[in-house]
Amino acid sequence: MTTGKWEKTNFTGVRFRKHATRKHGVNFDRYFVIRYQRDGKRIEESLGWTSERGPEDGQFWTEAKAALVLERLRGAAKHGKKEAPTRLGEKREIERQRKEDEKAAQELAEKENVIFGYYFEKYISRLLKLAGKRKRRARQESISKTGLSQLSETYP
């Protein structure tokens, strides 16, 4: 559904092609691609349609935004920083790894921050259920008098 002809923009390394029928506003929808060289090889990476929003800032793709992404990648490759991605695939991989690390840290924090109420329900209430009726009533009264049941809900 897209026209096969690539059209250049005013920004070096950014080009686009128009969709045959789909429009974004008054103009035809455009598909942006950036081209650059890395280690002597020409790399071409697609960014998206003007009707789509970018993942970083939630804004629609424009020529200027595509040029900005290209400059960031070129700058990272030029300065050789290890933490800065030089390709969009590397950038996506870094973001995916960061999300996995955050999820693992959150799960670990939840595991470590088990409140006293969990153990209270798991062990003490089971003991009360196993005891006879007279002992159970006496123990429940003792627990409610000392306030352990209220403490169990909030104490980590």
C-alpha positions in Angstrom: 0.0 0.0 0.0 3.0 2.3 0.1 4.6 4.0 -2.9 8.0 2.5 -3.6 9.7 5.9 -4.1 11.8 7.2 -1.3 11.8 11.0 -0.9 14.5 12.9 0.8 14.0 15.5 3.5 16.0 18.7 4.5 17.8 16.6 7.1 20.8 14.5 6.0 20.2 10.8 6.6 16.4 11.0 7.0 14.1 9.9 4.2 10.5 8.9 3.9 7.9 7.3 1.6 4.3 8.1 1.4 1.4 5.7 2.0 -0.8 5.3 -1.1 -4.2 5.9 0.6 -3.8 6.5 4.3 -3.7 10.1 5.4 -2.5 11.9 8.5 -4.3 15.2 8.6 -4.3 16.7 5.1 -1.1 15.0 3.9 -0.5 11.4 3.1 0.9 9.3 6.0 4.8 9.1 5.7 7.1 6.3 6.9 10.4 7.6 8.2 13.7 5.8 7.9 17.2 6.9 9.0 20.4 6.0 7.3 23.9 6.2 8.6 27.3 4.4 8.5 28.8 2.5 11.4 32.1 0.7 11.2 32.1 1.3 7.4 28.7 -0.4 6.8 25.6 1.5 5.8 22.8 0.9 8.3 19.1 1.8 7.6 16.7 1.7 10.5 13.0 2.4 10.4 11.3 4.7 12.9 7.6 4.7 12.0 4.7 6.4 10.5 3.8 10.1 11.1 0.4 8.8 12.5 2.2 6.8 15.2 3.6 8.2 18.4 7.2 7.7 19.4 8.0 5.5 22.4 10.2 8.1 24.2 8.0 11.2 24.3 4.6 10.2 22.9 4.8 12.7 20.1 4.1 12.0 16.4 7.1 11.3 14.2 8.3 14.3 12.2 11.4 15.0 10.1 13.0 17.0 12.9 12.4 14.3 15.4 13.9 11.6 13.1 16.9 13.8 12.6 17.3 14.2 16.4 17.2 10.4 16.9 19.8 10.1 14.2 22.1 12.7 15.8 21.8 10.9 19.2 22.9 7.6 17.6 25.7 9.3 15.7 26.9 11.0 18.8 27.0 7.8 20.8 28.9 6.1 18.1 31.4 9.0 17.8 32.1 9.2 21.5 32.1 5.4 22.0 30.2 5.4 25.3 29.4 1.8 26.3 26.1 2.8 28.0 24.9 4.8 25.1 23.3 2.7 22.3 24.5 3.1 18.7 21.6 1.3 17.1 17.9 1.4 17.7 18.0 -2.4 18.4 20.6 -1.9 21.1 18.4 0.9 22.6 15.4 -1.4 22.7 17.5 -4.2 24.3 18.8 -1.9 27.0 15.2 -0.7 27.8 13.9 -4.3 27.9 16.8 -5.3 30.3 16.1 -2.3 32.5 12.4 -3.2 32.8 13.3 -6.8 33.7 15.7 -5.6 36.4 13.1 -3.3 37.8 10.6 -6.1 37.9 13.1 -8.5 39.6 13.9 -5.8 42.2 10.3 -5.2 42.9 9.6 -8.9 43.3 12.5 -9.2 45.7 11.3 -6.2 47.7 7.9 -7.7 48.0 9.4 -11.0 49.1 11.5 -9.3 51.8 8.8 -7.0 53.1 6.4 -9.7 54.3 4.4 -8.2 57.2 3.9 -9.9 60.6 0.3 -10.5 59.7 1.3 -13.1 57.1 3.1 -15.2 59.7 0.3 -14.5 62.3 -2.3 -15.9 59.9 -0.1 -18.7 58.8 1.1 -20.1 62.1 -0.6 -18.6 65.2 -4.2 -18.8 63.8 -3.5 -22.4 62.8 -2.4 -23.2 66.3 -5.6 -21.7 67.6 -7.7 -23.7 65.3 -5.9 -26.9 66.3 -6.4 -26.3 70.0 -9.5 -27.4 71.9 -12.5 -25.1 72.3 -11.6 -23.9 75.8 -8.0 -23.3 75.0 -8.8 -21.6 71.8 -11.2 -19.1 73.4 -8.7 -18.3 76.1 -5.9 -17.8 73.6 -8.1 -15.6 71.3 -9.0 -13.4 74.2 -5.3 -13.1 75.2 -4.3 -12.1 71.7 -7.1 -9.6 71.4 -6.2 -8.1 74.8 -2.6 -7.7 73.9 -3.4 -6.2 70.5 -1.4 -8.7 68.5 -4.2 -9.0 65.9 -4.0 -5.2 65.2 -0.2 -5.2 65.2 -0.2 -8.1 62.8 -1.7 -6.0 60.0 0.8 -3.2 60.0 4.1 -4.4 61.5 6.7 -5.4 58.9 
